[in-house]
C-alpha cells in the first residue's frame, strides 16, 4: 500500500469517526436539553410546595407553570379520596369507568364521552389521561390493557 493510499484510508476513517461523533453529540445535546427542562419543572414544583397552601386548596387540582403554560396536576388518591379532586374531564372519565362496573377499554370510554373512536390518534389523549389516573391510584390497568375503577 502506498503512502497516498494509507493517507486516504486514514482520512476516510477519520471522516466516518467525525460523522459518528457529530451524531452522538446531537443526541447528547438533545438529552441535556430535556434534562434541563425536567430540572426547571422540578424546581418550580418545589417552589410551589414551599409556598404552602391550605388543606382545602391541596385537595383541589393544582395548576403549575411549566414553560409558561398552566398544567393541571392530578392528586394522588392517597392524598384525597374525594372524587371531585381531579379536574372535570378526569372526573368524567372516572364516572364513566365506574358506571361500567367492570373492566373497560379506552375505546368504550371514548364512545361514552362522545369522542370520535374510529381514528386511533384521537383516542391517544384519552389513553394518556386514563394512564395518568392509573399512576395516581384512581384507576387500575389490567395486563390486557383494560381499565377498572379502584374500590
Secondary structure, DSSP 8 states (H G I E B T S, - for coil): --HHHHHHHHHHHHHHHHHHHHHHHHHHHHHHHHHHHHHHHHHHHHHHHHH---HHHHHS-EEEEETTEEEEE---TTT---TTSS-HHHHHHHHHHHHH-S-B-HHHHHHHTT--TTSGGGTHHHHHHHHHHHHTTSEEE-TTS-EEE--
